[in-house]
């Protein structure tokens, strides 16, 4: 039995965990007015911001490690149970419409599968073997990154998955809301988001959920920035799939090129509705096929492609 599995056997009593403690600031919660409730929640939620700041070094390491693996054909997986699993699935699901990534690039795995997104299945988090099986089913390799999310740090499903991922050579990232001295885990990157006891004792969908969402936003968005999915702070890989996104695409083109809306629309159509390619075509004078090739040569990084073209064009 591994050290991690032995630890799981010894963690039947969880009352000492930071996420399970009673919050002294909310002892009279059921006696507060609605305004007092809002003020208390708002005050406690500030700790989520502070927790992210305290983990900034580890989050930066996670961004760099993940981007490097994805550049070489790897994938990013989030795995968790309950609220943690749902947050991972949500972050993964938002990558394709936001950054025009293929669905397989960032994936969320939740104990209990898709049904667990809308109904309680917390009992399914207790199986180490199910976590291991989830990794095997997705054929995780040494190119991939697996992020295990567990607010209290003890979820057997997540432990099993990360253990199996490490055996396959994947980069592993552990995200928990308890200190390492309470629950240790041997992962490549260990991110602790310490927000303290919940307003409702043990309800980790609150501050722990909030801080996890913040961290995942930073991780996935940071990775996409490193992969060239934005130019400046513009979403140049936006998928133009509805009127709202078409409007956003046209505004990006207008802002960055100075074109009229009509001219921006014509350019967008010529590019195959790809904002990044449209910008490259405008700035270089290249046609669609030539621009496609240049972007491919630079791993779809618009800034690098433009700089390369200008350097090559100089006498």
Long-range contacts (C-beta under 8 A, 24 or more apart in sequence): 2-163, 3-186, 4-159, 4-163, 4-185, 4-186, 5-128, 5-159, 5-163, 7-183, 7-184, 8-128, 8-154, 8-156, 8-159, 11-154, 11-183, 14-152, 14-154, 16-182, 17-152, 17-153, 17-154, 17-178, 17-182, 17-183, 18-177, 18-178, 18-179, 18-182, 18-194, 18-196, 18-197, 19-151, 19-152, 19-177, 19-178, 19-197, 19-198, 19-202, 19-204, 19-208, 20-152, 20-197, 20-201, 20-202, 21-196, 21-197, 21-201, 22-197, 22-201, 23-196, 23-197, 23-198, 23-199, 23-201, 24-197, 25-199, 26-199, 26-200, 29-199, 29-200, 40-199, 41-199, 41-206, 44-195, 44-196, 44-199, 44-206, 44-207, 45-207, 45-210, 47-195, 47-196, 47-207, 47-211, 48-193, 48-195, 48-207, 48-210, 48-211, 48-214, 49-214, 51-177, 51-193, 51-194, 51-195, 51-211, 52-193, 52-211, 52-214, 52-215, 52-218, 54-192, 54-194, 55-191, 55-192, 55-193, 55-215, 58-189, 58-190, 58-191, 58-192, 59-191, 59-215, 59-218, 59-219, 59-222, 60-222, 61-189, 62-147, 62-173, 62-189, 62-191, 62-219, 63-218, 63-219, 63-222, 63-223, 63-226, 64-226, 65-145, 65-171, 65-173, 65-188, 65-189, 66-145, 66-171, 66-173, 66-219, 66-223, 67-222, 67-223, 67-226, 67-227, 69-143, 69-144, 69-145, 69-171, 70-105, 70-145, 70-223, 70-227, 71-227, 71-299, 72-143, 73-143, 74-141, 74-143, 74-144, 74-145, 75-104, 75-105, 75-106, 75-107, 75-143, 75-144, 75-145, 76-105, 76-106, 76-107, 76-144, 76-145, 76-147, 76-220, 76-223, 77-106, 77-107, 77-108, 77-109, 77-138, 77-140, 77-144, 77-145, 77-146, 77-147, 77-165, 78-106, 78-107, 78-108, 78-109, 78-147, 78-149, 78-216, 79-108, 79-109, 79-110, 79-131, 79-134, 79-135, 79-146, 79-147, 79-148, 79-149, 79-157, 79-158, 79-161, 79-162, 80-109, 80-110, 80-111, 80-148, 80-149, 80-150, 80-155, 80-157, 80-158, 81-110, 81-111, 81-112, 81-116, 81-121, 81-122, 81-124, 81-125, 81-150, 81-155, 81-157, 81-158, 82-111, 82-116, 82-120, 82-121, 82-122, 82-125, 83-151, 83-204, 83-205, 83-208, 83-209, 83-212, 84-149, 84-150, 84-151, 84-155, 84-158, 84-204, 84-209, 84-212, 85-109, 85-110, 85-111, 85-112, 85-116, 85-149, 86-110, 86-116, 86-117, 87-149, 87-209, 87-212, 87-213, 87-216, 88-147, 88-149, 88-216, 89-117, 90-213, 91-213, 91-216, 91-217, 91-219, 91-220, 92-220, 94-220, 95-220, 95-224, 96-239, 97-239, 97-241, 97-245, 98-224, 98-235, 98-238, 99-224, 99-229, 99-235, 99-237, 99-238, 100-229, 100-237, 100-238, 100-239, 101-224, 101-229, 101-237, 106-220, 107-138, 109-134, 109-138, 109-161, 111-157, 124-157, 125-155, 125-156, 125-157, 125-158, 126-156, 126-157, 127-156, 127-157, 127-160, 128-156, 128-157, 128-159, 128-160, 128-163, 129-160, 130-157, 130-160, 131-156, 131-157, 131-158, 131-159, 131-160, 131-161, 131-162, 131-163, 131-164, 132-160, 132-161, 132-163, 132-164, 134-161, 135-161, 135-164, 135-165, 135-168, 135-170, 136-164, 140-164, 140-165, 140-168, 140-170, 141-168, 141-169, 141-170, 142-168, 142-169, 142-170, 143-170, 144-168, 144-170, 144-171, 145-170, 145-171, 145-172, 145-173, 146-170, 146-171, 146-172, 146-173, 147-172, 147-173, 147-174, 147-175, 147-219, 148-172, 148-173, 148-174, 148-175, 148-185, 148-187, 149-175, 149-212, 149-216, 150-174, 150-175, 150-176, 151-176, 151-177, 151-178, 151-204, 151-208, 151-209, 151-212, 152-176, 152-177, 152-178, 152-183, 152-204, 153-177, 153-178, 153-182, 153-183, 153-185, 154-183, 159-185, 162-187, 175-212, 175-215, 177-204, 177-207, 177-208, 177-211, 177-212, 191-215, 227-299, 227-300, 227-301, 228-298, 228-299, 228-300, 228-301, 228-302, 228-303, 228-304, 231-256, 231-276, 231-279, 231-302, 231-303, 232-256, 235-275, 236-275, 236-276, 236-279, 236-302, 237-274, 237-275, 237-276, 237-300, 238-275, 240-268, 240-273, 240-274, 240-275, 246-273, 249-273, 249-275, 253-278, 253-279, 253-282, 257-282, 257-283, 276-300, 276-302, 280-305, 280-306, 280-309, 283-309, 284-309
